[in-house]
Amino acid sequence: DFTGAPVIAMLNGMGGTPLIELYLMYGEVAALLDAAGVTIARNLVGNYITSLDMAGCSLTLVKADDDILGLWDAPVVTAGLRWGL
């Protein structure tokens, strides 16, 4: 049950879905979560874990407390992600 707890929402494309469609899907997910009383603390939308240009997407929700958000916000330098430098 995610009610009342902030979440990290990761909407991941499978490689063949255009980014604009992923953002449209994220908008729908955000609206559904808001209607259910779930706050999105952080989000990530894009093609991060793909399957050879497969169509579609996956959604991962993680309950986010202060410790998880601190780890999420930490600087990252990898081939696929860079932030907080």
Contacts in CASP RR format, 6 or more apart in sequence:
PFRMAT RR
TARGET T0000
AUTHOR 0000-0000-0000
METHOD contacts of the structure
MODEL  1
DFTGAPVIAMLNGMGGTPLIELYLMYGEVAALLDAAGVTIARNLVGNYIT
SLDMAGCSLTLVKADDDILGLWDAPVVTAGLRWGL
2 33 0 8 1.000
2 36 0 8 1.000
2 38 0 8 1.000
2 61 0 8 1.000
2 63 0 8 1.000
3 36 0 8 1.000
3 37 0 8 1.000
3 38 0 8 1.000
4 37 0 8 1.000
4 38 0 8 1.000
4 39 0 8 1.000
5 38 0 8 1.000
5 39 0 8 1.000
5 63 0 8 1.000
5 64 0 8 1.000
5 65 0 8 1.000
6 38 0 8 1.000
6 39 0 8 1.000
6 40 0 8 1.000
6 41 0 8 1.000
6 63 0 8 1.000
6 64 0 8 1.000
6 69 0 8 1.000
7 33 0 8 1.000
7 38 0 8 1.000
7 39 0 8 1.000
7 40 0 8 1.000
7 41 0 8 1.000
7 61 0 8 1.000
7 62 0 8 1.000
7 63 0 8 1.000
7 64 0 8 1.000
8 40 0 8 1.000
8 41 0 8 1.000
8 42 0 8 1.000
8 43 0 8 1.000
8 44 0 8 1.000
8 61 0 8 1.000
8 62 0 8 1.000
8 64 0 8 1.000
8 68 0 8 1.000
8 69 0 8 1.000
8 72 0 8 1.000
9 26 0 8 1.000
9 29 0 8 1.000
9 30 0 8 1.000
9 33 0 8 1.000
9 40 0 8 1.000
9 42 0 8 1.000
9 43 0 8 1.000
9 44 0 8 1.000
9 59 0 8 1.000
9 60 0 8 1.000
9 61 0 8 1.000
10 43 0 8 1.000
10 44 0 8 1.000
10 45 0 8 1.000
10 48 0 8 1.000
10 59 0 8 1.000
10 60 0 8 1.000
10 61 0 8 1.000
10 62 0 8 1.000
11 22 0 8 1.000
11 25 0 8 1.000
11 26 0 8 1.000
11 29 0 8 1.000
11 43 0 8 1.000
11 44 0 8 1.000
11 45 0 8 1.000
11 46 0 8 1.000
11 57 0 8 1.000
11 58 0 8 1.000
11 59 0 8 1.000
12 44 0 8 1.000
12 46 0 8 1.000
12 47 0 8 1.000
12 48 0 8 1.000
12 49 0 8 1.000
12 57 0 8 1.000
12 58 0 8 1.000
12 59 0 8 1.000
12 60 0 8 1.000
13 22 0 8 1.000
13 46 0 8 1.000
13 47 0 8 1.000
13 48 0 8 1.000
13 49 0 8 1.000
13 50 0 8 1.000
13 56 0 8 1.000
13 57 0 8 1.000
13 58 0 8 1.000
14 47 0 8 1.000
14 50 0 8 1.000
14 51 0 8 1.000
14 53 0 8 1.000
14 54 0 8 1.000
14 55 0 8 1.000
14 56 0 8 1.000
14 57 0 8 1.000
14 58 0 8 1.000
15 47 0 8 1.000
15 50 0 8 1.000
15 51 0 8 1.000
15 52 0 8 1.000
15 53 0 8 1.000
15 54 0 8 1.000
16 47 0 8 1.000
16 50 0 8 1.000
16 53 0 8 1.000
16 54 0 8 1.000
16 55 0 8 1.000
16 56 0 8 1.000
17 47 0 8 1.000
17 55 0 8 1.000
17 56 0 8 1.000
17 57 0 8 1.000
19 45 0 8 1.000
19 46 0 8 1.000
19 47 0 8 1.000
22 45 0 8 1.000
22 46 0 8 1.000
22 47 0 8 1.000
22 57 0 8 1.000
23 45 0 8 1.000
25 57 0 8 1.000
26 43 0 8 1.000
26 45 0 8 1.000
29 59 0 8 1.000
30 40 0 8 1.000
30 43 0 8 1.000
33 39 0 8 1.000
33 40 0 8 1.000
38 61 0 8 1.000
41 64 0 8 1.000
41 69 0 8 1.000
42 64 0 8 1.000
42 69 0 8 1.000
42 72 0 8 1.000
42 73 0 8 1.000
48 80 0 8 1.000
48 81 0 8 1.000
49 58 0 8 1.000
62 68 0 8 1.000
64 72 0 8 1.000
73 84 0 8 1.000
74 84 0 8 1.000
75 83 0 8 1.000
75 84 0 8 1.000
75 85 0 8 1.000
76 82 0 8 1.000
76 83 0 8 1.000
76 84 0 8 1.000
77 85 0 8 1.000
END
